Amino acid sequence: MKTIAFITRVHPKRSNMLKICIKSIDMQTSNDYIHILHRDDKTKDGYGKLLANQSFAKISSIDSRYVMVLDDDDMLIDPAFVETFAKTVEKSIPEIVFFKGIIGGHGVYPRPQVWGKVPIKGRIASFCFAVRMDVWKKYIGEFGKRTSGGDFCFISACYNGTKKHLWLDRTVARTQKRPGGGQGEHEHP
């Protein structure tokens, strides 16, 4: 069993972004992870937000201790993240681990004024946290309850339903595009 699973929802119109996402995971200094590509092979335009969020519940047999969502339009920027994460969770076995990410045009999330506090909608992204597998299974249905803010609905339910949270002060991921996406390939460096 690996320490962390990265789950990547694959949009059919973002193959170039997917390649960058995969490469960023492959560049990790530790191989203590699995990468699950979750694609909707029935459409050519993608799930749409609500169905994309609901699709997480369809993923079965994740053989890892923790799960993190890293969509195809995101990428890891810390090559030692998996190694650091594994050492961190081994010591305290938290239910949720929070870390930082860069959202294009908006800067680092969670912002300093909300770091270490209850997650706030619009101030956290799906690549800013990982949850223990039992927490994932218990709350994954929250991802699909609304058409927007699926990642926030999920982390809010997880946070409110757990007690052991760890705040790892590292910037680990960033978006490949400006927010408001889900549409095509609008990459920028």
Secondary structure by P-SEA (a helix, b strand, c coil): cccbbbbbbcccccaaaaaaaaaaaaacccccbbbbbbbcccccccccaaaaaacccccccccccbbbbbcccccccccaaaaaaaaaaaaccccbbbbcccccccccccccccccccccccccccccccccaaaaaaccccccccccaaaaaaaaaaaaaccbbbbcccccccccccccccccccccc
